């Protein structure tokens, strides 16, 4: 299961384990159980502190194959109803270290907040092993369960337990259930989870923030523009603060980046695809995002129908050539999507109008992926800054908005061509403009500078 290089690296990590670990595996005679058994046996051979116990009684565990990592003599336990390779291999390594006594890397205040949660919480996280957003959620819930034994966490591979996925009508990963009810979807970390569990957390956070000294520059947004603005502002030696829902912005949800200067390529495969293995799906949108999604899905699903409103696909030529080479992809251009149909519970088709003839056509399928762009996250700015008809913040060449001292950068602005490299440059420009504004203004006149990055829905 594990190659020699991976075994060497894992063995070095497992030397940090200070407490014994008992792995209890629920297995049967299926191929996936054998695959899981091979992985766990590889791990056991790398550390004399780890013991494997195999259970063949399926009644002992509702999910087979699965395994738990236990610290004997305690209530500390983490469960995987998955063979955690791919993006989740890191989650497995961290769980082994943390169950084995290696200190968790969280702020002391956050650890104390987790310990003080009053309640019993059972989390089930549905993932796919190609999901770049899932590990953050898995690792957050795992570490919380290690800190507070009243929290239980199980990671479930949706492709391995498709019956559950269909029964619960899970259409995207990560999807988290708490005590049998839907808790959340999408990328999230420890502090976001805590904010939902600990209702007084937001008020305490506000009180804590109010005690801090004012910032010279306050950056709102953690995407490429916000990150670049923070770096350039901090390098000027001014007091810089960043307010962000998450760091990374849309990049965290991007399937593949092949056009950022100095970086050859970085991947993040469109991750809900495994839930639709062998099924028919549609992608709406013929730009880079839509075409990349269709290419990625074509390797998983039975058939992809890509629908584009314009007469031609707008994606880069290299992507279009790749798309058209795939035998299980149908491209429909000059088509206006009119309706997504369903039976009240699940999607069963999509209708579109041929713009040339006006004829309505219907395609039967099981899933739809919409890739047609994003709406700027500027609702909170209406009535203060000048916005375009599309809701973008209007800026000049320096990133200056309609309010002196307030600057903006990134996809949320009127800058043409929404690209990472452009956002990074615009963030640097906004920060330098903010610094220039500060040094040219008296203390009484200074306003905080702001950089806002569009956030994916």
C-alpha positions as CSV (number, residue, x, y, z in Angstrom):
1,X,0.0,0.0,0.0
2,X,2.7,2.5,1.1
3,X,5.8,2.9,-1.1
4,X,9.3,2.8,0.5
5,X,9.7,6.6,0.5
6,X,6.4,7.1,2.2
7,X,7.1,4.5,4.8
8,X,10.4,6.2,5.6
9,X,8.8,9.5,6.1
10,X,5.9,8.1,8.1
11,X,8.3,6.1,10.3
12,X,10.1,9.4,11.2
13,X,6.8,11.0,12.1
14,X,5.7,8.1,14.3
15,X,8.9,8.4,16.4
16,X,7.1,11.4,17.9
17,X,4.4,9.2,19.3
18,X,4.6,9.1,23.1
19,X,1.5,7.1,24.0
20,X,0.4,3.6,22.8
21,X,-2.2,3.5,20.0
22,X,-4.6,0.8,19.4
23,X,-6.1,0.5,15.9
24,X,-9.4,-1.3,15.9
25,X,-10.4,-2.3,12.3
26,X,-13.9,-3.5,11.3
27,X,-13.3,-5.6,8.2
28,X,-14.9,-8.2,5.9
29,X,-13.8,-10.2,2.9
30,X,-14.3,-7.4,0.4
31,X,-11.6,-5.8,-1.7
32,X,-11.7,-2.5,0.1
33,X,-11.3,-4.3,3.5
34,X,-8.2,-6.0,2.2
35,X,-6.9,-2.6,0.9
36,X,-7.6,-1.0,4.4
37,X,-6.0,-4.0,6.1
38,X,-2.8,-3.6,4.0
39,X,-2.5,0.1,4.9
40,X,-3.0,-0.5,8.6
41,X,-0.5,-3.4,8.6
42,X,2.1,-1.2,6.9
43,X,1.5,1.5,9.7
44,X,1.8,-1.1,12.5
45,X,5.2,-2.3,11.2
46,X,6.6,1.3,11.5
47,X,6.1,1.7,15.2
48,X,6.3,-0.6,18.2
49,X,3.8,1.7,20.0
50,X,1.0,0.8,17.6
51,X,-1.2,-2.3,17.8
52,X,-3.8,-3.6,15.3
53,X,-7.0,-5.4,16.4
54,X,-9.1,-6.8,13.6
55,X,-12.9,-7.4,14.1
56,X,-14.8,-9.5,11.6
57,X,-18.2,-9.1,13.2
58,X,-20.0,-6.5,11.0
59,X,-22.5,-5.9,13.8
60,X,-19.8,-4.4,15.9
61,X,-19.6,-1.4,13.6
62,X,-22.3,0.1,11.3
63,X,-19.7,0.8,8.7
64,X,-17.4,-1.8,7.2
65,X,-14.6,-1.3,6.3
66,X,-13.6,1.3,8.9
67,X,-11.1,1.7,11.8
68,X,-10.6,3.7,14.9
69,X,-7.5,5.1,16.5
70,X,-7.7,4.7,20.3
71,X,-5.5,5.7,23.1
72,X,-5.9,2.8,25.6
73,X,-7.2,3.7,29.0
74,X,-8.8,6.9,27.8
75,X,-11.8,8.1,25.9
76,X,-9.6,9.5,23.1
77,X,-10.7,8.1,19.7
78,X,-10.8,9.1,16.1
79,X,-12.6,7.1,13.4
80,X,-12.1,6.7,9.7
81,X,-14.8,5.0,7.5
82,X,-12.4,5.5,4.7
83,X,-9.0,4.4,3.3
84,X,-7.4,7.8,4.0
85,X,-5.0,8.2,1.1
86,X,-4.9,11.1,-1.4
87,X,-5.6,14.4,0.3
88,X,-6.7,12.6,3.5
89,X,-3.4,10.9,4.1
90,X,-2.2,14.0,6.0
91,X,-5.3,13.7,8.1
92,X,-4.4,10.2,9.0
93,X,-0.8,11.1,9.9
94,X,-2.0,14.0,12.2
95,X,-4.6,11.8,13.8
96,X,-1.9,9.1,14.6
97,X,0.4,11.7,16.1
98,X,-2.3,13.5,18.1
99,X,-3.9,10.3,19.5
100,X,-0.3,9.2,20.3
101,X,0.2,12.2,22.5
102,X,1.9,14.7,20.2
103,X,0.8,18.2,21.2
104,X,-1.8,19.8,19.0
105,X,-0.9,23.1,17.3
106,X,-3.7,25.4,18.4
107,X,-3.8,28.6,20.4
108,X,-4.1,28.0,24.2
109,X,-7.3,30.0,24.3
110,X,-8.9,27.9,21.5
111,X,-7.9,24.7,23.3
112,X,-9.5,25.9,26.5
113,X,-12.6,26.9,24.6
114,X,-12.9,23.4,23.1
115,X,-12.4,21.8,26.5
116,X,-15.2,23.9,28.0
117,X,-17.8,23.1,25.4
118,X,-20.9,21.8,27.3
119,X,-22.6,19.1,25.3
120,X,-22.2,15.8,23.5
121,X,-21.4,16.1,19.8
122,X,-21.2,13.3,17.3
123,X,-19.8,14.5,13.9
124,X,-19.9,12.6,10.6
125,X,-17.9,14.2,7.8
126,X,-18.5,13.0,4.3
127,X,-15.5,13.5,2.0
128,X,-13.9,12.4,-1.2
129,X,-10.3,11.6,-1.4
130,X,-9.7,14.1,-4.2
131,X,-11.2,16.9,-2.2
132,X,-8.8,19.7,-1.4
133,X,-11.2,21.4,1.0
134,X,-12.1,18.3,3.0
135,X,-8.9,17.8,5.0
136,X,-9.2,21.1,6.9
137,X,-12.7,20.1,8.2
138,X,-11.6,16.5,9.0
139,X,-8.5,17.6,10.8
140,X,-10.4,20.3,12.7
141,X,-13.0,17.9,14.0
142,X,-10.4,15.2,14.8
143,X,-8.3,17.5,16.9
144,X,-11.4,18.8,18.7
145,X,-12.4,15.2,19.5
146,X,-8.9,14.5,20.9
147,X,-9.1,17.6,23.1
148,X,-12.6,17.0,24.3
149,X,-13.8,13.3,24.5
150,X,-17.4,14.4,24.5
151,X,-16.8,15.2,20.8
152,X,-16.8,12.2,18.5
153,X,-15.6,12.4,14.9
154,X,-15.8,9.9,12.0
155,X,-14.6,10.6,8.5
156,X,-16.6,8.9,5.7
157,X,-15.5,8.4,2.2
158,X,-18.6,9.1,0.1
159,X,-17.4,6.9,-2.7
160,X,-16.9,4.0,-0.4
161,X,-20.4,4.4,1.3
162,X,-22.5,5.5,-1.7
163,X,-25.6,4.0,-0.1
164,X,-25.4,6.5,2.8
165,X,-24.7,9.3,0.3
166,X,-27.8,8.5,-1.7
167,X,-30.0,8.0,1.4
168,X,-28.9,11.4,2.9
169,X,-29.0,13.0,-0.5
170,X,-25.4,14.4,-0.2
171,X,-24.5,16.3,-3.3
172,X,-21.3,17.9,-2.3
173,X,-18.3,17.4,-0.1
174,X,-17.3,18.1,2.6
175,X,-20.7,17.7,4.2
176,X,-20.8,17.5,8.0
177,X,-23.6,16.0,10.2
178,X,-23.8,16.7,13.9
179,X,-25.9,14.4,16.0
180,X,-27.7,13.2,12.9
181,X,-28.5,16.6,11.5
182,X,-26.8,18.6,8.7
183,X,-24.2,20.9,10.4
184,X,-22.5,22.5,7.4
185,X,-20.9,22.2,4.0
186,X,-17.7,23.4,2.5
187,X,-14.3,24.3,3.9
188,X,-14.2,25.3,7.5
189,X,-11.7,25.3,10.4
190,X,-11.7,24.9,14.2
191,X,-12.6,28.5,15.0
192,X,-15.6,28.5,12.5
193,X,-16.9,25.3,14.0
194,X,-16.4,26.6,17.5
195,X,-18.4,29.8,16.6
196,X,-21.4,27.6,15.7
197,X,-21.1,25.5,18.8
198,X,-20.2,28.2,21.3
199,X,-22.9,30.8,21.0
200,X,-21.0,33.3,23.2
201,X,-17.8,33.1,21.1
202,X,-18.7,36.0,18.8
203,X,-19.4,38.4,21.6
204,X,-16.1,37.5,23.4
205,X,-14.2,37.9,20.1
206,X,-15.7,41.4,19.7
207,X,-14.7,42.3,23.2
208,X,-11.2,41.1,22.6
209,X,-10.9,43.0,19.4
210,X,-12.2,46.2,21.0
211,X,-9.3,46.2,23.5
212,X,-6.7,46.2,20.7
213,X,-5.0,49.4,19.6
214,X,-6.2,50.9,16.3
215,X,-4.5,49.7,13.1
216,X,-2.9,52.0,10.6
217,X,-4.2,49.8,7.9
218,X,-7.1,47.3,8.1
219,X,-7.3,44.8,5.3
220,X,-10.7,43.1,4.8
221,X,-10.2,39.9,2.8
222,X,-7.7,37.0,2.8
223,X,-7.4,36.2,-0.9
224,X,-4.4,36.9,-3.1
225,X,-5.1,40.6,-3.1
226,X,-5.6,40.8,0.6
227,X,-2.5,38.7,1.3
228,X,-0.3,40.8,-1.0
229,X,-1.7,44.0,0.6
230,X,-0.9,42.7,4.0
231,X,2.7,41.8,3.1
232,X,3.4,45.2,1.4
233,X,1.8,47.1,4.2
234,X,3.6,45.2,6.9
235,X,6.9,45.7,5.1
236,X,6.4,49.4,5.4
237,X,6.5,49.1,9.2
238,X,2.9,50.2,9.8
239,X,0.5,48.5,12.1
240,X,-1.5,46.2,9.9
241,X,-4.6,44.1,10.6
242,X,-6.4,41.5,8.5
243,X,-10.0,40.5,8.8
244,X,-10.9,37.5,6.7
245,X,-13.4,34.6,6.8
246,X,-10.6,32.4,5.5
247,X,-7.2,32.8,4.0
248,X,-6.7,31.9,0.3
249,X,-10.0,33.2,-1.1
250,X,-11.1,31.6,-4.3
251,X,-7.8,30.0,-4.8
252,X,-8.8,27.4,-2.2
253,X,-11.6,26.3,-4.5
254,X,-9.7,26.5,-7.8
255,X,-9.3,23.2,-9.7
256,X,-5.9,23.9,-11.3
257,X,-3.6,26.9,-11.6
258,X,-1.2,26.8,-14.5
259,X,-0.7,30.5,-15.3
260,X,0.8,32.0,-12.2
261,X,4.3,33.3,-12.8
262,X,7.1,31.3,-11.1
263,X,4.8,28.4,-10.2
264,X,4.7,25.6,-12.9
265,X,1.4,24.1,-11.8
266,X,-0.7,23.5,-8.7
267,X,-3.7,21.2,-8.5
268,X,-6.9,21.0,-6.6
269,X,-9.3,18.6,-8.4
270,X,-13.2,19.8,-8.8
271,X,-13.9,17.4,-5.6
272,X,-17.6,16.4,-5.5
273,X,-17.1,14.3,-8.6
274,X,-16.6,11.0,-6.9
275,X,-20.2,11.2,-5.6
276,X,-21.4,11.0,-9.2
277,X,-19.2,8.1,-10.3
278,X,-20.8,6.4,-13.2
279,X,-23.7,9.0,-13.5
280,X,-24.6,11.6,-16.0
281,X,-23.9,15.3,-15.2
282,X,-23.9,18.7,-16.8
283,X,-21.6,21.6,-16.5
284,X,-23.0,25.1,-17.1
285,X,-20.3,27.5,-18.4
286,X,-17.7,27.4,-21.1
287,X,-15.0,29.5,-19.5
288,X,-11.8,28.1,-17.9
289,X,-13.6,27.0,-14.7
290,X,-16.4,25.2,-16.6
291,X,-14.1,23.5,-19.1
292,X,-11.7,22.4,-16.3
293,X,-14.6,21.0,-14.3
294,X,-15.9,19.1,-17.3
295,X,-12.4,17.6,-18.0
296,X,-12.0,16.5,-14.4
297,X,-15.5,15.1,-14.2
298,X,-15.1,13.2,-17.5
299,X,-12.6,10.9,-15.8
300,X,-15.1,9.9,-13.1
301,X,-18.7,10.1,-14.4
302,X,-20.4,8.3,-17.3
303,X,-21.1,11.4,-19.4
304,X,-20.7,15.2,-19.2
305,X,-22.9,17.7,-21.1
306,X,-21.3,21.2,-21.1
307,X,-23.7,24.0,-21.9
308,X,-22.4,27.4,-23.0
309,X,-24.5,30.5,-23.7
310,X,-22.1,32.0,-26.2
311,X,-21.5,30.7,-29.7
312,X,-18.0,29.5,-28.7
313,X,-16.3,28.3,-25.6
314,X,-14.4,31.1,-23.8
315,X,-11.8,28.9,-22.2
316,X,-8.1,28.8,-23.1
317,X,-7.4,27.0,-26.4
318,X,-5.3,24.3,-24.7
319,X,-8.3,23.4,-22.4
320,X,-10.8,23.4,-25.3
321,X,-8.6,21.0,-27.2
322,X,-8.4,18.7,-24.3
323,X,-12.1,18.8,-23.7
324,X,-12.9,18.0,-27.3
325,X,-10.6,15.0,-27.2
326,X,-12.7,13.3,-24.5
327,X,-15.2,10.7,-25.8
328,X,-17.8,11.0,-23.0
329,X,-18.3,14.8,-23.3
330,X,-20.9,16.6,-25.3
331,X,-20.4,20.4,-25.9
332,X,-23.5,22.5,-26.5
333,X,-23.0,26.1,-27.5
334,X,-25.4,29.0,-28.2
335,X,-27.7,27.5,-25.5
336,X,-29.6,29.2,-22.8
337,X,-30.2,27.1,-19.7
338,X,-33.8,27.5,-18.7
339,X,-34.5,24.9,-16.1
340,X,-33.0,22.3,-13.8
341,X,-35.6,19.7,-13.2
342,X,-36.1,17.2,-10.3
343,X,-38.5,14.9,-8.5
344,X,-38.7,17.0,-5.3
345,X,-35.6,15.4,-3.8
346,X,-33.0,15.0,-6.5
347,X,-32.0,16.5,-9.8
348,X,-33.1,14.4,-12.8
349,X,-32.5,16.7,-15.8
350,X,-31.8,20.1,-17.3
351,X,-33.5,22.0,-20.1
352,X,-32.0,24.6,-22.4
353,X,-33.1,26.7,-25.3
354,X,-31.2,26.7,-28.6
355,X,-30.6,30.4,-29.2
356,X,-30.4,29.9,-33.0
357,X,-33.7,28.1,-33.4
358,X,-35.6,28.8,-30.1
359,X,-36.2,25.1,-29.7
360,X,-36.3,23.7,-26.1
361,X,-34.3,20.6,-25.4
362,X,-34.1,18.4,-22.3
363,X,-31.2,16.2,-21.1
364,X,-31.7,13.6,-18.4
365,X,-29.0,13.5,-15.8
366,X,-28.2,13.2,-12.1
367,X,-26.1,16.3,-11.3
368,X,-25.5,19.9,-12.4
369,X,-22.3,21.9,-11.8
370,X,-22.7,25.6,-12.3
371,X,-19.4,27.4,-13.4
372,X,-20.5,30.8,-14.6
373,X,-18.8,33.2,-12.3
374,X,-19.3,34.8,-8.9
375,X,-21.2,37.8,-7.5
376,X,-19.0,40.4,-5.7
377,X,-19.3,40.2,-1.9
378,X,-20.1,43.9,-1.5
379,X,-23.6,43.9,0.1
380,X,-22.1,45.4,3.3
381,X,-20.7,48.3,1.3
382,X,-23.9,49.5,-0.4
383,X,-24.6,53.1,0.4
384,X,-21.0,53.9,1.4
385,X,-18.6,53.2,-1.5
386,X,-19.4,53.8,-5.2
387,X,-20.2,50.4,-6.8
388,X,-20.7,49.4,-10.5
389,X,-24.0,48.0,-11.7
390,X,-22.5,44.6,-11.1
391,X,-21.7,45.4,-7.5
392,X,-18.0,45.8,-8.0
393,X,-16.1,48.5,-6.1
394,X,-15.1,51.3,-8.4
395,X,-11.4,52.2,-8.2
396,X,-8.8,54.3,-10.0
397,X,-5.3,53.2,-11.1
398,X,-4.1,53.5,-7.5
399,X,-6.8,51.4,-6.0
400,X,-8.5,54.5,-4.5
401,X,-12.2,54.2,-4.0
402,X,-14.8,57.0,-3.7
403,X,-13.9,57.6,-0.1
404,X,-10.4,59.1,0.6
405,X,-8.2,56.7,2.5
406,X,-10.2,53.6,1.5
407,X,-8.6,51.4,-1.1
408,X,-9.7,48.2,-2.8
409,X,-8.1,45.4,-4.8
410,X,-8.9,42.1,-6.3
411,X,-11.8,40.5,-8.1
412,X,-14.3,42.5,-6.1
413,X,-13.2,45.7,-7.9
414,X,-13.8,47.0,-11.4
415,X,-10.4,45.9,-12.6
416,X,-10.7,43.9,-15.8
417,X,-9.6,40.3,-16.1
418,X,-10.1,38.4,-12.8
419,X,-6.8,36.6,-12.5
420,X,-4.7,35.7,-9.5
421,X,-1.6,37.5,-10.8
422,X,-3.6,40.7,-11.4
423,X,-5.2,40.5,-7.9
424,X,-1.7,40.1,-6.3
425,X,-0.4,43.2,-8.1
426,X,-3.5,45.2,-7.3
427,X,-3.2,44.2,-3.6
428,X,0.4,45.5,-3.6
429,X,-0.7,48.7,-5.3
430,X,-3.5,49.3,-2.8
431,X,-1.2,48.8,0.1
432,X,1.4,51.2,-1.2
433,X,-1.2,53.7,-2.0
434,X,-2.5,53.4,1.5
435,X,1.0,54.0,2.9
436,X,1.4,57.0,0.7
437,X,-2.0,58.3,2.0
438,X,-0.9,57.8,5.6
439,X,2.4,59.7,5.3
440,X,0.7,62.6,3.5
441,X,-2.1,63.0,5.9
442,X,-2.1,64.4,9.5
443,X,-3.0,62.0,12.3
444,X,-6.5,63.5,12.6
445,X,-7.3,63.0,8.9
446,X,-6.1,59.4,8.6
447,X,-8.7,56.8,7.6
448,X,-8.1,53.1,7.6
449,X,-7.3,51.6,4.2
450,X,-9.3,48.5,3.1
451,X,-8.7,45.8,0.6
452,X,-11.6,43.5,-0.1
453,X,-11.3,40.2,-1.9
454,X,-14.3,38.5,-3.6
455,X,-15.4,35.4,-1.7
456,X,-16.7,32.2,-3.5
457,X,-20.2,31.2,-2.6
